[in-house]
Amino acid sequence: MASAADKDYSDPLARFRDKFSIPDPDLIYLDGNSLGRMPLAAAGRLKEVSEAWAGDLVRSWSEWFGLPERLGAKIALLIGAQPDEVIVCDSTTINLFKLIYAALKLQSGRNVVVTDDLNFPSDVYAMSGVCQMFPLPCSREPDSFGGGSRGKPDRLSVRSAAPFCEAEGVRGRGQCSLDFIRSRDQVTVEFADLVSKLSEKVALLSLSHASFKSAFVYDMKSVTAEAHNCGISVLWDLSHSVGVLPIELNASEADFAIGCTYKYLNGGPGAPAFLYVRKDLQEKLESPIWGWFGQQNPFNFDLEYSPRRGMQKFLVGTPPILSLATAEPGIDIVLEAGIGNIRDKSILQTEYLIQLWREHLEPLGVQLKSPEISAMRGGHVSFGHPEALRIDKCLIERMNVVPDFRAPDNIRFGASPLYNTFAELEESVLRFKQIIENKLYEEYSDERPTVT
């Protein structure tokens, strides 16, 4: 195996590290899958927009007005979409809510949404909330909720005033229901298990392209085709894949997608999200949230709402201009580096992490909780240990390494190909090993902090 130094010397993306603010060169930052580093150009862009705000004041809106579309067109290049199929606005959860609602309205007569139990909890909350808005005409109330594997319900139904619909097979108080594909190992999902959940009752299949804990990646084209064969719409959450994985929404014939800009796109904390709708579906959909930026002629100030055409109908209120502006430099860096080049380095880095795990950590009882096959793995590697929380604290507070912890026992190493070196990965694993061998984690409390 080539040394870390040799890998860094031959790295074609090494020059991009200089495009990011790294005030502490001794800090090893491995949480780019949660919040990316700040591009140096973002500070300059913030200054530029702030000066326009200070000097030109409201007159600057003539330039700012088109930012959601401009950034959307750039992101479209990264996700295999057309420029007018992507728009940047609001948060991932709000955009997810809009598209779930729109999809259920479009799929009238079907009453089940399917996801998996690896999905990000916020996505599940949004699905559950929208399901509550689509009650079914039913007859009587059940005695209890149904039980799935491990004593958990296979279907989550949100309580509403509507009675139970036994004829529909829905467990809960009659409404649109949420059905879960269960992971057998909490790392991957078997394709056969997914297929078994698809039927004529299902309106929408909503999945994360890359799982937030394990980095398991679905075959988007195969999954979408299987769902479409059953007449089911498909919605992808790209938050843990955009900017680190090639994505082909058009080639996969995906219906909908959402994603964030603050992870591998390095857009900054709370940076606006994006949403995608395939062009032939745009005029068939209704957004559930009406606001003046989604109005056909917003500056006519009509009291009657007439939605804009295309993706603009999904705009709502005044966009956060400072956040939009500072998100653009990170997107530009990814475009400059090339998503194919980024993916190539990401595979090398995650494979290197797994090799280091096998040599140094597996003998100490650390589990690999990400797929070993690179085609099934995204941009981060997750490790499992009973003392994961205290090890994570020790890494951050004593070893100057910043990964993150995900309950119950996951430590995620989120290497960004744009600024993480192979030497950093090697040093992080060696410090991880030192913590376990010397039981340094015992110096830390197992009380979970507010943010992990």
Residue pairs with C-beta under 8 A, 6 or more apart in sequence:
1 355
4 352
4 421
4 422
4 423
4 425
4 426
5 422
5 423
7 348
7 352
7 422
8 14
8 421
8 422
8 423
11 345
11 421
11 422
12 341
12 345
13 337
13 341
13 342
13 345
13 417
13 418
14 421
16 333
16 336
16 337
16 418
16 419
17 418
17 419
17 421
19 39
19 40
19 41
19 333
19 418
20 37
20 38
20 39
20 40
20 266
20 418
20 419
21 37
21 38
21 39
21 40
21 43
22 37
22 419
26 400
27 400
27 402
28 400
28 401
28 402
28 424
28 427
28 428
29 37
29 402
29 419
29 420
30 401
30 402
30 403
30 412
30 413
30 414
30 415
30 420
30 424
30 425
30 428
31 402
31 403
31 404
31 412
31 414
32 263
32 264
32 266
32 379
32 414
32 415
32 416
32 419
32 420
33 240
33 244
33 263
33 264
33 379
33 380
33 412
33 414
33 416
34 263
34 404
34 412
34 414
35 262
35 263
35 269
36 262
36 263
36 264
36 265
36 266
36 267
36 330
36 416
37 266
37 416
37 419
38 266
38 268
39 266
39 329
39 330
39 333
41 329
41 332
41 333
42 266
42 268
42 326
42 327
42 329
42 330
45 325
45 326
45 328
45 329
46 322
46 325
46 326
48 325
49 60
49 321
49 322
49 325
49 326
50 322
52 60
52 63
53 60
53 321
64 319
64 321
64 324
64 325
67 88
67 319
67 321
67 324
67 325
68 87
68 88
68 89
68 272
68 315
68 319
68 324
69 84
69 87
69 311
69 312
70 328
71 88
71 261
71 274
71 324
71 327
71 328
71 331
72 83
72 86
72 87
72 88
72 274
72 311
73 83
73 84
73 86
74 328
74 331
74 332
74 335
75 81
75 86
75 88
75 242
75 259
75 261
75 265
75 274
75 331
76 82
76 83
76 85
76 86
76 276
77 335
78 242
78 243
78 247
78 331
78 334
78 335
78 339
79 86
79 238
79 242
79 247
79 248
79 249
79 257
79 259
79 276
80 246
80 247
80 248
80 249
80 250
80 251
80 252
81 249
81 250
81 276
82 250
82 279
84 279
84 310
84 311
85 249
85 250
85 276
85 277
85 278
85 279
85 282
85 311
86 274
86 275
86 276
86 311
87 274
87 275
87 311
87 312
87 314
87 315
88 261
88 272
88 273
88 274
88 324
88 327
89 95
89 272
89 273
89 274
89 275
89 293
89 314
89 315
89 316
89 319
90 272
90 273
90 316
91 260
91 270
91 272
91 273
92 122
92 237
92 239
92 258
92 259
92 260
92 273
93 122
93 123
93 125
93 126
94 273
94 289
94 316
95 258
95 273
95 274
95 275
95 314
96 123
96 126
96 127
96 206
96 235
96 237
96 258
97 126
97 129
97 130
97 288
97 289
98 275
98 287
98 288
98 289
98 314
99 235
99 256
99 258
99 275
99 277
100 113
100 126
100 127
100 130
100 204
100 206
100 235
101 130
101 133
101 286
101 287
101 288
102 256
102 277
102 285
102 286
102 287
102 288
103 203
103 204
103 233
103 235
103 255
103 256
103 285
104 110
104 113
104 130
104 134
104 176
104 203
104 204
105 285
105 286
106 233
106 281
106 284
106 285
107 203
107 204
107 232
107 233
110 200
110 201
110 202
110 203
110 231
110 232
111 134
111 136
111 168
111 170
111 175
111 176
111 177
111 201
111 203
112 155
112 170
112 176
112 177
112 178
112 179
112 199
112 201
112 202
112 203
113 127
113 130
113 131
113 176
113 177
113 178
113 179
113 202
113 203
113 204
113 205
113 206
114 178
114 179
114 180
114 181
114 197
114 198
114 202
114 204
114 205
114 206
114 232
115 123
115 124
115 127
115 178
115 179
115 180
115 181
115 205
115 206
115 207
116 180
116 181
116 182
116 183
116 189
116 194
116 207
117 152
117 180
117 181
117 182
117 183
118 183
118 186
118 189
118 208
118 211
118 212
118 213
118 214
118 216
119 206
119 207
119 208
119 211
119 237
120 208
120 212
120 237
120 239
123 206
123 208
123 237
124 156
124 178
127 178
127 206
128 156
128 158
128 178
129 158
130 176
131 157
131 158
131 175
131 176
131 177
131 178
132 158
132 159
132 160
132 175
132 176
133 176
134 175
134 176
135 160
135 161
135 162
135 174
135 175
135 176
136 162
136 165
136 168
136 170
136 174
136 175
136 176
137 162
137 165
137 174
138 162
138 163
138 164
138 165
138 166
138 167
138 168
138 170
138 174
139 163
139 164
139 165
139 166
139 167
140 163
140 164
140 166
141 163
141 164
141 173
142 164
142 166
142 171
142 172
145 153
145 157
145 171
145 172
146 153
146 154
146 155
146 171
147 153
147 154
148 154
148 155
148 180
148 182
149 182
150 182
152 180
153 171
153 180
154 179
154 180
154 182
155 170
155 171
155 172
155 177
155 178
155 179
155 180
156 172
156 177
156 178
156 180
157 170
157 171
157 172
157 173
157 175
157 177
157 178
158 172
158 175
158 178
159 172
159 173
160 173
160 174
160 175
161 173
162 173
162 174
162 175
163 173
163 174
164 170
164 172
164 173
164 174
165 174
168 174
168 201
169 201
170 177
171 177
176 203
179 197
179 202
181 189
181 193
181 194
181 197
182 193
183 189
184 190
184 193
186 213
186 214
186 369
187 214
187 216
187 369
187 370
187 371
188 214
188 216
188 371
188 376
189 216
189 218
191 219
191 222
191 223
194 223
194 226
195 226
198 205
198 226
198 227
198 230
198 232
199 230
200 230
200 231
202 227
202 230
202 232
203 232
203 233
204 232
204 233
204 234
204 235
205 223
205 227
205 232
205 233
205 234
205 235
206 234
206 235
206 236
206 237
207 218
207 223
207 234
207 235
207 236
207 237
208 236
208 237
208 239
208 240
209 217
209 218
209 220
209 236
209 237
209 238
209 240
209 241
209 245
209 247
209 378
210 216
210 217
210 218
210 240
210 241
210 245
210 378
210 379
211 217
211 240
211 378
212 239
212 240
212 406
213 369
213 382
213 406
213 410
213 412
214 369
214 370
214 371
214 382
215 240
215 350
215 370
215 371
215 377
215 378
215 379
215 380
215 381
215 382
216 370
216 371
216 376
216 377
216 378
217 241
217 245
217 371
217 375
217 376
217 377
217 378
220 236
220 247
220 248
220 249
220 252
220 254
221 248
221 251
221 252
221 253
223 234
224 234
224 252
224 253
224 254
224 255
225 252
225 253
227 233
227 234
228 234
228 253
233 255
233 256
234 254
234 255
234 256
235 255
235 256
235 257
235 258
236 249
236 254
236 256
236 257
236 258
237 257
237 258
237 259
238 247
238 257
238 258
238 259
239 258
239 259
239 260
239 263
240 263
240 378
240 379
240 380
241 247
241 259
241 378
241 379
242 259
242 260
242 261
242 263
242 264
242 265
243 263
243 264
243 265
243 266
243 334
243 339
243 342
244 264
244 342
244 343
244 346
244 378
244 379
244 416
244 417
245 339
245 343
245 346
245 378
245 379
246 339
246 340
246 343
249 257
249 276
249 278
250 278
253 278
254 276
254 278
255 277
255 278
255 281
256 275
256 276
256 277
256 278
256 281
257 275
257 276
258 273
258 274
258 275
258 276
259 273
259 274
260 267
260 271
260 273
260 274
261 267
261 271
261 272
261 273
261 274
261 327
261 330
261 331
262 268
262 269
262 270
262 271
262 327
264 334
264 379
264 416
265 271
265 327
265 330
265 331
265 334
266 329
266 330
266 333
266 334
266 416
266 418
267 323
267 326
267 327
267 330
267 331
268 323
268 326
268 327
268 330
270 323
271 323
271 324
271 326
271 327
272 319
272 320
272 323
272 324
272 327
275 311
275 314
277 285
277 311
277 314
282 309
282 310
282 311
282 313
283 309
283 310
285 313
286 307
287 294
287 307
287 313
287 314
287 316
289 316
290 305
290 307
290 316
291 315
291 316
291 317
292 298
292 317
292 318
293 312
293 315
293 316
293 317
293 318
293 319
294 307
294 308
294 312
294 313
294 314
294 315
294 316
295 302
295 305
295 306
295 307
295 308
296 306
296 307
296 308
296 309
297 306
307 313
308 315
333 418
334 342
334 418
337 417
337 418
341 417
342 417
342 418
345 417
346 378
346 379
346 415
346 417
347 374
348 422
349 415
349 417
349 420
349 422
349 425
350 370
350 374
350 377
350 379
350 380
350 381
350 415
351 374
352 422
352 425
352 426
353 381
353 413
353 415
353 425
353 429
354 368
354 370
354 372
354 381
356 425
356 426
356 429
357 366
357 368
357 381
357 383
357 429
360 429
360 430
360 432
360 433
361 383
361 429
361 432
361 433
361 436
362 368
364 433
364 436
364 437
365 385
365 436
366 383
366 384
366 385
366 432
366 436
367 383
367 384
367 385
368 381
368 382
368 383
368 384
369 382
369 383
369 384
369 410
370 377
370 380
370 381
370 382
371 377
379 414
379 415
379 416
379 417
380 412
380 413
380 414
380 415
381 412
381 413
381 415
382 406
382 410
382 411
382 412
382 413
383 410
383 411
383 412
383 413
383 432
384 409
384 410
384 411
385 391
385 409
385 411
385 436
386 409
387 441
387 446
388 405
388 408
388 409
388 410
388 411
389 405
389 409
389 446
389 448
389 452
390 441
390 442
390 444
390 445
390 446
391 411
391 432
391 435
391 436
391 441
392 403
392 404
392 405
392 411
392 452
393 441
393 444
393 445
393 449
394 435
394 440
394 441
394 443
394 444
395 401
395 402
395 403
395 411
395 428
395 431
395 432
395 435
396 402
396 403
397 444
398 435
398 440
399 431
399 432
399 434
399 435
401 427
401 428
401 431
401 432
403 411
403 412
403 413
403 414
403 428
404 411
404 412
404 414
404 452
405 411
405 412
405 452
406 412
406 452
407 448
407 452
411 432
413 425
413 428
415 424
415 425
434 440
435 441
